[in-house]
Amino acid sequence: MGILDNKRAVVTGAGQGIGRGIAVRFAAEGAAVGVADISADNARAVAREIEAAGGAATALVMDVRDRAAAEQAISDFAGPRSELDILVNNAGVIQTGPFLEIDAACWDYIMEVNCKGTLWCSQAAATAMIKQGHGGRIINLASQAGRRGEANALVYCASKASVISMTQSMALALAAHGITVNALAPGIMDTPMWDDIDRRATQARGEPIGEARRRAVSTIPVGRIGRPEDVAGAAVFLASGDGEYVTQQCLNVDGGNWPS
């Protein structure tokens, strides 16, 4: 028996990294998972991985910036009876670079994925959950970067601070419907996104690949880099019955790297 038996969940950006880790763990806990990703190949690969392990999964091809497409994908997964219990807004992007080189294209791209995408998917999921009639859970992926500024990641930091604020407002707006809304703020993680951060940072400094990651990991009190499984465990708690009385919160999952 899993603690998410008979639940139906959509996880965006689930084709790799943290999203994949959450989708796989949800399925292992008994949930039927909509594996949503902009990459059809990645979504299908993770869905096949879940099914091969005995879980239930459906690949959903979704660009979260497209409101109509997000609504359609979530509606199709929920079906005519609006069967949706959990949404994880994990899809996110980052671009790093000097403050003086930020342009409109960078700002628009990050904000559209990280903020608009979170809003459109949450509206679609909340509509289904309200229609279903017994509440639900929305879990947003913020970041340690939403707690503080970073010199070379202004737009990303701003977007994740916005996600934390959106989480608080959404929680208040949806509480009367029995829908809890919380956020998770991962720190330095062993994911493709951090591979890219390391590559850009080391190239800018003329250092060997891996040096920026090593330097960042050295600041983590628990002494190791985070793993997608660490975030997945926290997501399961918020999605389960144990998290029923928790809403409007942002939980750091960062090995003690940054205080709340």
N, C-alpha and C positions, 0 to 999 in steps of 0.2 A: 504494500500500500504506500502510495506517495502522498505527500501533504498537499499536492495540487491536483489530486485525482478529480476527474470530471470537470476541470476548468479548461477554458479556451482562452488562449493568449496570443497576441500579436507582438512580435519584437521587430522593430525597424533597424535597419543597418545590421541585420543578423547574418550577413554573408561572411563575416570574418571578425576577429578580435573579440571585444567584450560582448558584442551582440550575439555572436556565435556561441560564446560561453554561456550566456544567459539562456538562449534558446535550447541548447543541449541539456542544461541543468533542469529547466522547466519541464522538458519532455521526460527526463529521468524521474521527475517527481510526479508524473502522471498527467500533465497538461497536454492537450492538443495544441500544437504551436503553429501559428502562421509565421513562416520565416520570410520576412520582408526585406528586400534589398533592391537597390537600383541595378545591380548586376544579376541578370537572370541566371547565369551560370553559377554564381556563388550561392544564390538562394536555393537553387535546385541541388547543389552539392551538399549543403548543410541539411536540407530536408531528407536527402537520401541517407546521409550519415545517421540522422535521428531514426529513420525507419529501419535501417540495418541493425540498430541497437534495440529494436522492439518498440520504439515510440511512435507517436502519431504526429505528422508534420505535413504542412502544405506550403509550397513555395509561392510567394507573392512578389511580383515584380512591381516596384513602386519607387517613384521619385517623389520624396516627401515635399518638395517645393511645389508640386502640382496639386492644388487643392482637390480638384475633381478626381484625379487619379487616386489620391490617398483615400478619399471618401469611397470610391468604387471598390478599391481593394479590400478595405476594412469591412464594407457592407457585404461584399461577396463572401468573405470568410465567416462573418457573423451569421449569414444566411437569413432566410425569411422570418425566423423567430428571434433574430437579433441576439444570438448566443455568443456573447463576448464578456469575459470576466476581467481580463488583464490587458493593459497596453503598456509596453515599454518603449519609450521614445529614446532610442539609442543612436539613431542615425546622426552623424555629426562629421564636420570637416574642420581642418585647421590649415592656415597658411601663416608662416612665420617670416619675419623680415624687419628691416629697420623702420622705425616710426615715420621718418620723413619719406619713405617710399610707399606708404599705404595709399591705395587709390580706390576709386569708387567700385571698380570691379571686385576687388578683394572684399571690401565692406559688404557689398550686396550679396556675393556668393555665400560668405560665412553666415550672415544674418538670415538669408533665405532658408538655408538648410537647417541651421541650429535653432533658430527661433520660429520662423514661419512654419517650418516643417513640424515642429513640436505642437504649435497651435492647431494646424489643420488636422493632424492625426488625432489630437486630443478631442477636438470637437466631434470628429467622426466617431471615435470610440465612445465618448460620453453619450452621444445620441443613441447609440445601440444599447449601452448599459441602462440608460433611463427607460428606454422602451422595454428592455428585458424585465426590469422591475425589481431586481434584488441587488442593486449596487454594483460596485466594481473597484478596481485598483488601477491607477495610472502612476507609472514610475518614470520619471524623467532623468536622463543622464546629464548632470552638470559636470563639474570638474573642480579640482583644487584651484584651477586657473580662474574660476568664478569667485573665489574668495580673496584674491589678491591680483595686483597687476604684474605683468611680465613685460619687460622692455621691448622684446621683439615679437610679442603676440597680442598686441592691443585689441585687435578685432575679436580674436578668439576669446580672450578674457572677458570682453564686454558682452559677447554672446552668451557665455556661460553664467555670468552674473545675471543676465536677463532671464535665463532659464530658472535660476533660483527664485527670482522675483515672480516669474510666471507661475511657478509651482505653488507659491503662497496664495496668489490670487485665485488660481484654479481650485485649490483646496477649499477655499471659502465659498466659491461659487457653486461647487458641486456637493458640499457636505450634506445638504438637505436631501440629496438623492442617494445617500449611502455610498458615495464614491470617494475614496481616499486618494489624495494626490501627494506624492513625496518625490524627493530627488536623491540621487546618489552622486557623490563627488569623488571620483577616483583620483588618485595621485599619479605617480610615475608607473606606467604599466608596460608589461611585455607584450606589445601589440604592434601591428603594422603602422599605426599612427606614430608611435614612439620611434619606430625604425626611421620614419621620414624626418621626425624632429631631430634625431641624432645625426642623420645624414646631412641635413641642412646646416646644423650647428657646427659640425666638424669641418665641413667644407669652408664655411665662413672663417673659421679660425686656422685652417690649414693643419688640422689634427687628424690622426688616424680614426677611421670609422670605429665607433664604440666608445670613444673617449668622453663625449658629452653625456652618454648614458651612464658611464661609470661614475662620472662626477656627480650626476644627479642622484644616483642610487646611494652614494656615500652619505647623503644628507638624511636618509630614511632611518628613523630610530630603530625599527625592528630589524634592519640590516639586510633586507632583500627587496628586489623589485616586485611590484604587484603583478598578479596574474588575473586573467579574465575570470577564473574560478572564484577568486576572492570577491569580485563584484557580483557574480552570480549568486553566491550564498546570501549576500545582503538583499539582493532582489527577491529571492525566494522568501525570506523573512517578511518583507513588506507585502508580498503577494499572498501570503498564507494567512490563516486564521490568527496566527500569533501577532500579526501586524494590524489587526482590525481597529485598534484604538490609536493608531499613529497616523497623523495627517499633517500637512503643511510643513514637513521637516525636510532638511537636507543633511544626509548622513555622509560624513567623510569616510572613504575607504582608501586610505593612503599610508597605512603603516605608521601613523603618528606624525606624518611629515608636516602637517599644518593644523593649527588649532581651529576650532569652529569660530 
